[in-house]
Amino acid sequence: METFQHIVNILTRPTVLLTAVIMSFLFFFPPTDWFEKWNRRLRLHLLWTGKGFVAVMVLLVGFFFVGVANENFRFIVFKPDNVPIVGLIFLVFIFLWVSMSQAARNDRLLEAGEKPEEFNDPEDKVLVWPDLVYIEFIALILMMSLLLIWSIGIQAPLEEAADPSSSPNPSKAPWYFLGLQEMLVYFDPWLAGIVFPSLIIVGLMAIPYIDTNKEVTGYYSYRQRRLAIPIFMFGWLILWVLLILIGTFLRGPNWNFFGPFEYWDPHKLVSLTNINLSDIFWIKLFNTGLPRNILLREFFGFATVLGYFLILPPLFAKTIFKKLHQDLGNFKFGIFIFLLLCMLALPLKMYLRWIFNLKYIISIPEFFFNI
Amino acid sequence: MNNDSGRKKRSNVFEKIGQSALWKSIFRSGIPVTRRQRMMSVLNSVFLHLHPVRLPRHAVKLKFTWCMGGLSFFLFLVLTISGILLMFYYRPTVEYAYTDIMDLGEQVPLGIMREIHRWGGHAMVITVWLHMFRVFMTGSYKPPREFNWVVGVVLLFLTLFLSFTGYLLPWDQLAIWAVTVGSNMARASPFLGHEGPGASLLSLGDINFIHSGSDARFALLGGRFVGESALLRFYVLHCIGLPFIIMIFMAVHFWRIRKDGGISGPT
């Protein structure tokens, strides 16, 4: 039991957790033929069958069942506001499974030259009254019953009256914004709080204008969308849902990381010696002081950021995204690759922080401009 | 259809009701028993006419639609109703807000309106996400439905913002510090926040246009910290401002679904 809790605590360390999720992600949602071959060989595609569903559900339920024996685990999981997030873990998996299993079935049908499962004769229609109206009616009754049971069973949280002079530790944003609060650790508030959220909204809006593959409309399929689905899943499952889970369950006092079975010790000491890229170059490598001129001081940072956004796109266009570049044209591809690079900037910056203690790539505190 | 005499007798009673002057004045078509009446009852109802009269067979498959869009709308209605009931009890001032919420739990008989409102808000955030996920996974955002996806993203944002503004109203520790964390970001907006990049450029000689008393955070909170006027602003936004905007976008969203040919399907 203790060893199990210890292993879980180690596995949920941010470096291990994020790396494991990103790596396994590539095999569960194979973006290329190479990964798909491995997906088959490791028999991972069985996850989207009935047996796979039962196996994962047993694992999830079992984990929570074993977990609640631990006091620290109970403390976090049974907080009223965290209940929907525990529910969210199950819901996300259930609906992921529902869509992916149908996609797998449709892929098999399409491969055999047949129409997808959802296809039906355009003349063969059902009446809204009663066929749809009744389903809607039953759905809303079930939803209302669920909501009533939930409301009677769990009281809405209410802490002490607001006191501007004593701030709680940790003070967390509402749970659906914990992904943004997690970004605040790695980026300045103007990037994490304003620019990235705006880019998320703009990026989501841009999806139909970038994904111009007209084939899959109105049915589940994976094969024909091996680029679109993994990118969306990466953004949704890793950068949104996973960060919410981390923010809720793993972030404790002083915004330090804690394993799910670890006591939230407010006195936990984490040595923080974060340094900027300019310090690494000028002080550590060249052994001189920081130059007076801001542009000269941050030269390497600007070179890195500009290189990231200017050199990588043409490189990708020539190599892995060659076909996409041809299909989209320069303008649309440019927008696509910019949004993709922004998305990847978050995990990259996380790793830079965890491994090299790198604080900012460009650091101009004089103008509140840090990247 | 009605072979056994018992059902026939009952349907006669329904038919009589359906032909009465009172029924006709309200519903215009008879009891929806025959095919024609069923079609007319959808067409003639202000609430049902958002639906087409007939649907492709896969559109009523639960496995395909998950019902999440409809449930999001239903939860919006539940939240509106429970929210209006809460407004009878709640006064948005620093003096009363917290004690009014306490009273809701302790003094109001069968008082679970606050629970319904809070958990319903959480549930709506989740159903809206899952609805978006379904639409993405079925590729339903593709032409001609691109613009409706954009409207949907706006609705997602408004749902989150509605939930966020509601977070402050109980005026407890959880509320003000969560909103402090959230609204501190506005302070750093580029150009519009006094600690954001570019703010110092917006000045005329020595006079800064963007300072802590004139930036984006000040506009959101109505002050330099989360206090009395922030509570009022969030209350007005939560109860009137954002619901008004979200209803306009929902109207466009639903109307567009019809105009774009109803639910998507393979062709």
Contacts between the chains, C-beta under 8 A, distances in Angstrom:
chain1	res1	chain2	res2	distance
A	81	B	174	7.7
A	84	B	119	7.4
A	84	B	122	4.2
A	84	B	123	7.3
A	84	B	126	6.7
A	87	B	126	7.6
A	88	B	126	6.2
A	91	B	126	6.5
A	91	B	130	6.9
A	95	B	66	6.8
A	95	B	130	5.6
A	95	B	133	6.4
A	95	B	134	7.5
A	98	B	63	6.6
A	98	B	66	7.3
A	99	B	133	7.4
A	99	B	134	7.0
A	99	B	137	4.2
A	99	B	138	7.9
A	102	B	63	6.7
A	102	B	64	7.8
A	103	B	137	7.2
A	115	B	266	6.6
A	116	B	266	4.9
A	117	B	58	8.0
A	118	B	58	4.2
A	118	B	61	7.5
A	118	B	64	5.9
A	118	B	265	5.9
A	118	B	266	5.4
A	119	B	58	7.6
A	119	B	265	7.4
A	119	B	266	4.5
A	120	B	56	5.9
A	120	B	57	4.5
A	120	B	58	5.8
A	120	B	265	7.8
A	122	B	56	7.2
A	124	B	56	7.7
A	124	B	57	5.8
A	125	B	54	4.0
A	125	B	55	6.0
A	125	B	56	5.9
A	125	B	57	6.9
A	126	B	54	6.8
A	126	B	55	5.6
A	126	B	56	7.9
A	126	B	57	5.7
A	126	B	59	7.9
A	126	B	60	5.9
A	127	B	35	7.1
A	127	B	38	5.3
A	127	B	39	6.7
A	127	B	42	7.9
A	127	B	53	7.1
A	127	B	54	5.9
A	127	B	55	7.8
A	128	B	42	4.9
A	128	B	48	7.1
A	128	B	51	4.5
A	128	B	52	6.6
A	128	B	53	6.1
A	128	B	54	6.8
A	128	B	55	5.9
A	129	B	32	5.3
A	129	B	38	4.4
A	129	B	39	7.6
A	129	B	41	5.5
A	129	B	42	5.2
A	129	B	48	7.2
A	130	B	32	7.5
A	130	B	38	7.0
A	131	B	55	7.2
A	131	B	60	5.0
A	132	B	51	6.4
A	132	B	55	6.0
A	132	B	59	7.2
A	132	B	60	5.4
A	133	B	42	7.8
A	133	B	48	6.9
A	133	B	51	7.9
A	135	B	60	5.9
A	135	B	62	7.0
A	135	B	67	7.2
A	136	B	67	7.5
A	136	B	70	5.6
A	139	B	67	4.5
A	139	B	70	6.5
A	139	B	71	6.2
A	139	B	74	7.8
A	140	B	70	7.6
A	140	B	71	7.1
A	140	B	74	4.7
A	143	B	71	5.4
A	143	B	74	6.2
A	143	B	75	7.1
A	143	B	123	7.7
A	144	B	78	7.2
A	146	B	123	8.0
A	147	B	75	8.0
A	147	B	78	6.9
A	147	B	116	6.0
A	147	B	119	6.2
A	147	B	120	5.8
A	147	B	123	6.5
A	148	B	112	7.6
A	148	B	116	7.3
A	150	B	115	7.6
A	150	B	119	4.9
A	150	B	123	8.0
A	151	B	112	4.5
A	151	B	115	3.5
A	151	B	116	4.7
A	151	B	119	5.6
A	152	B	112	6.0
A	152	B	115	7.5
A	154	B	115	7.2
A	154	B	119	7.4
A	155	B	105	7.0
A	155	B	115	6.5
A	156	B	105	7.8
A	156	B	114	5.1
A	156	B	115	4.8
A	156	B	117	8.0
A	156	B	118	4.3
A	156	B	119	7.3
A	157	B	174	6.3
A	158	B	101	6.1
A	158	B	102	7.1
A	158	B	105	7.1
A	158	B	170	5.9
A	158	B	172	5.4
A	158	B	174	7.9
A	159	B	172	4.4
A	159	B	173	4.3
A	159	B	174	4.8
A	160	B	172	6.4
A	160	B	173	5.4
A	161	B	98	4.5
A	161	B	171	6.9
A	161	B	172	6.1
A	161	B	173	7.5
A	162	B	94	7.8
A	162	B	98	6.8
A	162	B	171	4.9
A	162	B	172	5.9
A	162	B	173	6.0
A	162	B	175	6.5
A	162	B	176	4.3
A	163	B	173	6.5
A	164	B	176	6.9
A	164	B	225	6.7
A	164	B	226	7.4
A	164	B	227	7.5
A	166	B	173	7.8
A	167	B	177	5.9
A	167	B	180	7.8
A	168	B	173	5.7
A	168	B	174	7.9
A	168	B	177	5.7
A	171	B	177	3.9
A	171	B	178	7.0
A	171	B	180	7.1
A	171	B	181	5.8
A	172	B	178	6.5
A	172	B	181	7.0
A	173	B	178	5.3
A	173	B	181	4.7
A	173	B	182	5.3
A	174	B	163	6.6
A	174	B	164	6.0
A	174	B	167	5.2
A	174	B	178	5.5
A	174	B	182	7.4
A	176	B	125	5.4
A	176	B	160	5.9
A	176	B	163	6.9
A	177	B	160	7.5
A	177	B	164	7.1
A	177	B	182	6.3
A	180	B	185	7.6
A	181	B	181	6.4
A	184	B	185	7.7
A	188	B	188	6.6
A	189	B	184	6.6
A	189	B	185	5.0
A	189	B	187	7.1
A	189	B	188	3.6
A	189	B	195	7.6
A	190	B	185	8.0
A	190	B	188	4.0
A	190	B	189	6.3
A	190	B	190	5.4
A	190	B	193	7.0
A	190	B	195	7.9
A	190	B	196	4.6
A	190	B	197	5.9
A	192	B	185	7.3
A	193	B	184	7.7
A	193	B	185	2.6
A	193	B	186	7.4
A	193	B	188	6.0
A	193	B	189	7.7
A	194	B	185	6.3
A	194	B	186	7.6
A	194	B	188	6.6
A	194	B	189	4.6
A	194	B	190	6.5
A	194	B	193	7.7
A	194	B	196	7.4
A	195	B	190	7.0
A	201	B	153	6.1
A	201	B	157	5.8
A	204	B	153	4.6
A	204	B	156	7.7
A	205	B	149	7.3
A	205	B	150	4.7
A	205	B	153	4.9
A	207	B	136	7.5
A	207	B	141	6.2
A	207	B	149	6.8
A	208	B	141	4.3
A	208	B	142	6.2
A	208	B	143	7.5
A	208	B	145	7.4
A	208	B	146	3.7
A	208	B	149	5.1
A	208	B	150	7.7
A	209	B	146	6.4
A	211	B	141	7.9
A	211	B	142	7.4
A	214	B	142	6.3
A	214	B	143	7.2
A	216	B	138	7.9
A	216	B	139	4.0
A	216	B	142	7.6
A	217	B	138	7.9
A	217	B	139	5.0
A	217	B	140	6.8
A	217	B	142	4.6
A	217	B	264	5.7
A	217	B	266	7.1
A	217	B	267	7.1
A	218	B	138	5.8
A	218	B	139	6.8
A	218	B	140	6.0
A	218	B	263	7.6
A	218	B	264	3.5
A	218	B	265	4.1
A	218	B	266	5.1
A	218	B	267	7.4
A	219	B	138	6.0
A	219	B	139	7.4
A	219	B	265	7.3
A	219	B	266	4.5
A	220	B	137	5.8
A	220	B	138	5.8
A	221	B	139	7.5
A	225	B	139	6.9
A	229	B	137	7.4
A	232	B	136	5.7
A	236	B	133	7.0
A	367	B	197	5.5
A	367	B	198	7.5
A	367	B	200	6.5
A	368	B	188	7.0
A	368	B	195	5.4
A	368	B	196	6.0
A	368	B	197	5.0
A	368	B	199	7.3
A	369	B	197	4.1
